[in-house]
Amino acid sequence: MDGMSALPIDSSPEEPTSTVGVAEAGKTLSRLLDRVEAGEQIIITRGGRPAAVLGPAPRPPFSGQAIGDRLARWFEEFGPDPDFADDIEAAIRDRS
């Protein structure tokens, strides 16, 4: 496994944790990022001691799909506004 060994710390099964020395991390950063994007967490060590954690970046709270899903649920619950077009026309008239 690229010269990496398991680190005896608590981690969820979805995010396996490996360790890699700083020199090796510098040489293989691109491959390490591929693994991190797949959900793995990697501990980078310096002198045999943990120095940093390389892990997936936080996800934004709302993706485009999530926003679309929320809008669809809202429309299912409340339906379209029958006065929407009239409200827009009135707003345009009031601006003039």
HELIX and SHEET records of a PDB file:
HELIX    1   1 VAL A   22  LYS A   27  1                                   6    
HELIX    2   2 LEU A   29  GLU A   37  1                                   9    
HELIX    3   3 GLY A   64  PHE A   78  1                                  15    
HELIX    4   4 PHE A   84  ARG A   95  1                                  12    
SHEET    1   A 4 SER A   5  ALA A   6  0                                        
SHEET    2   A 4 THR A  17  GLY A  21 -1                                        
SHEET    3   A 4 GLN A  41  ARG A  46  1                                        
SHEET    4   A 4 ARG A  49  LEU A  54 -1                                        
END                                                                             
